Amino acid sequence: MSNAVSALQGKAYDGLVRVEEAGLRGMITVRGNLSNTKLKSAATSLSAVDFPSTGECNCVEESGLAWMSPDELLLMTPYDKAPAAAQRMSKALEKQHHLVAEVSDARAVFFIRGPQAREVMSKLVPVDLSPGRFQPGQFRRTRMAQVPVAFWMRDETTFELICFRSVAGYVFDLLCNAAKPGSEVGVF
């Protein structure tokens, strides 16, 4: 059996911000009725965080829940716990209309950290990231240049971003280019 490795194996860049591939993360797509108490209970039990409101993500370390759409959640766990968590979620919802899919190996995760994180991200996504409009805990699905991404703020200077594993190198290069010293725009 081979050992699992992340898309870029922890590759990092220090510029205006630190861009760092976060390593392996367990991720489970959950589709169903998000107001269902069984779904909410199972999701919060498995993630050990509060259920997110629309457009939000609640995370503590590697565990979390992100609101993806009116009928979809992203459940995050430590990588080695994802298969069992997906089975437990399916079992909890077995008499409900639902879909549970473990997608850990299909995704890559990045951290964008530093006082200029908003500026770097703003160069790449069509989202108003000004402090009054985008706060820690808020979540967006959008495009970064030519690829789909999802991201949220962990705190005032840290973004976490998810993309497909197949485009991890492209996303890393985009982030590094936007974080090059001397490319400051000075918007925030």
C-alpha positions in Angstrom: 0.0 0.0 0.0 1.3 3.4 -0.9 1.5 6.4 1.5 -0.9 9.2 0.8 0.7 12.5 0.0 -0.7 16.0 -0.5 -0.7 17.6 -3.9 2.3 19.8 -3.4 3.7 18.1 -0.2 3.7 21.2 1.9 5.2 23.6 -0.6 5.4 27.1 0.7 6.3 30.6 -0.5 7.1 33.7 1.6 6.4 37.1 0.0 3.8 39.7 0.9 2.1 36.8 2.7 3.0 33.2 3.4 1.4 30.8 0.9 1.5 27.3 2.1 -0.1 24.0 1.0 -1.7 22.7 4.2 -1.2 19.0 3.6 -3.7 16.2 3.7 -7.2 17.1 5.0 -10.2 14.8 5.3 -13.1 16.2 3.4 -16.6 14.8 3.0 -19.3 16.3 0.7 -22.7 15.9 2.3 -25.9 16.7 0.3 -29.3 16.7 1.8 -31.8 18.8 3.7 -29.7 21.1 5.8 -32.6 21.8 8.2 -32.9 18.0 9.0 -32.0 17.5 12.7 -30.4 14.1 12.0 -28.1 15.7 9.4 -27.2 18.6 11.7 -26.6 16.4 14.7 -24.4 13.9 12.8 -22.4 16.8 11.1 -21.8 18.7 14.4 -20.9 15.5 16.2 -18.4 14.4 13.6 -16.8 17.8 13.2 -17.0 19.0 16.8 -18.0 22.5 15.7 -21.2 24.4 15.5 -23.4 24.1 12.4 -22.6 26.9 10.0 -25.1 29.6 8.9 -25.6 30.3 5.2 -22.3 31.5 3.7 -20.2 30.5 6.7 -17.5 28.1 7.8 -16.8 26.9 11.3 -13.3 25.4 11.8 -11.1 24.4 14.7 -7.7 23.1 13.5 -8.4 20.4 10.9 -12.1 19.9 11.7 -14.9 22.0 10.4 -18.2 22.5 8.6 -18.6 24.7 5.6 -21.9 25.8 4.0 -21.5 25.0 0.3 -25.0 25.6 -1.0 -28.6 25.4 0.2 -28.4 21.6 0.2 -24.6 20.9 0.6 -22.1 20.9 3.4 -18.4 20.2 3.4 -17.4 18.3 6.5 -13.6 18.5 7.3 -11.8 16.1 9.6 -8.2 14.9 10.0 -7.3 12.9 6.9 -7.1 9.5 8.6 -10.5 9.9 10.1 -12.4 10.7 6.9 -13.4 7.2 5.7 -14.9 6.3 9.1 -16.6 9.7 9.4 -18.2 9.3 5.9 -19.5 5.9 7.0 -20.9 7.3 10.2 -22.6 10.1 8.3 -24.1 7.7 5.8 -25.4 5.5 8.6 -26.9 8.5 10.4 -28.8 9.5 7.2 -29.7 6.0 5.9 -33.4 6.6 5.9 -33.1 10.2 4.5 -32.6 11.4 1.0 -28.8 12.2 1.0 -25.5 11.8 -0.7 -22.2 11.4 1.3 -18.9 11.3 -0.6 -15.4 11.3 0.7 -13.5 13.7 -1.5 -10.2 14.1 0.5 -7.9 12.9 -2.2 -9.5 15.0 -4.9 -8.8 18.3 -3.1 -5.9 20.5 -2.1 -5.9 23.0 0.8 -3.8 26.2 1.1 -3.2 28.8 3.8 -2.7 32.4 2.9 -1.3 34.1 6.0 -0.2 37.6 6.8 -1.3 41.2 7.2 -1.7 41.6 3.4 -3.7 38.4 2.9 -6.9 40.4 1.9 -4.9 42.3 -0.8 -3.3 39.1 -2.2 -6.7 37.3 -2.4 -8.4 40.4 -3.8 -6.2 40.3 -6.8 -7.4 36.9 -7.8 -11.1 36.5 -6.9 -14.2 38.5 -7.8 -15.3 39.0 -4.2 -15.4 42.2 -2.1 -12.9 41.3 0.6 -12.8 44.6 2.4 -12.9 44.3 6.2 -16.5 45.6 6.4 -17.8 43.1 3.8 -15.9 39.9 4.4 -15.2 38.7 8.0 -13.6 35.7 9.7 -15.9 32.7 9.4 -17.5 33.9 6.1 -17.2 31.4 3.2 -17.3 31.8 -0.6 -17.3 29.5 -3.6 -16.1 31.3 -6.7 -13.4 31.3 -9.3 -9.7 32.2 -9.0 -8.5 33.1 -12.5 -9.6 30.0 -14.5 -10.4 27.5 -11.8 -13.1 27.0 -9.1 -12.1 27.5 -5.5 -13.7 27.8 -2.1 -12.2 29.9 0.7 -12.9 31.4 4.1 -11.1 33.5 6.7 -9.9 31.8 9.8 -9.0 35.1 11.4 -8.2 38.7 10.2 -4.9 37.7 8.6 -5.5 34.1 7.5 -7.5 32.7 4.5 -7.9 29.0 3.9 -8.6 27.9 0.4 -9.7 24.6 -1.2 -9.3 23.7 -4.9 -9.3 20.5 -7.0 -6.0 18.6 -6.5 -5.5 18.6 -10.3 -5.1 22.4 -10.3 -3.1 22.7 -7.1 0.1 23.7 -8.9 -1.7 26.4 -10.9 -3.4 27.8 -7.8 -0.1 27.9 -5.9 1.6 29.7 -8.7 -1.3 32.3 -8.9 -1.1 32.9 -5.2 2.7 33.2 -5.2 2.6 35.7 -8.2 0.0 37.8 -6.4 2.2 37.7 -3.2 5.4 38.9 -4.9 7.1 41.8 -3.1 6.7 45.0 -5.0 3.3 44.0 -6.3 1.4 45.8 -3.5 -1.7 47.6 -4.5 -2.4 49.2 -1.2 -6.2 48.8 -1.2 -6.6 47.6 2.3 
